[in-house]
Amino acid sequence: EAIALYERAIQLDSARRTSLLRQIGRQYLWSDEPRQAARIFAEYLKGYPTSCEARLDFGLGVSWADELDRARTTYDDAAAACLYERSQARLGAARVPRWANKPTQAERRYHQVMADGSDPDREQAAMFDKSVVRALPADAP
């Protein structure tokens, strides 16, 4: 329903399309249509390539669409380019190997955030790291 309302707003005023793209993309994410969401975030990023929040949105969209290599690259690029969103990008990059069933890589990334992230980010990384450690095989390094 929210998607339809955003689309209707664009029909009424097409000049608002770009300003509404991120909101529409998020609605597609929550409607379990991550590929459509990623497409919309990519369209937004064409006009605003330095938008750090849109980079994080795009990373989430492609990761939910199971494009994990693309998600990792997106998050790593955002971590390098976006000072204020760096920790969130690094947490996103740590989720990717966790979802790809690569717990050792995920654990390494979570430990990096725990070493130098903000307090809330360290707490979040520690919580996810515990779930990763439980998933590691007994003989993992």
Summary of the structure (lengths in Angstrom):
residues: 141
radius of gyration: 16.8
end to end distance: 48.5
largest distance: 60.6
contacts: 429
relative contact order: 0.09
helix: 81%
strand: 0%
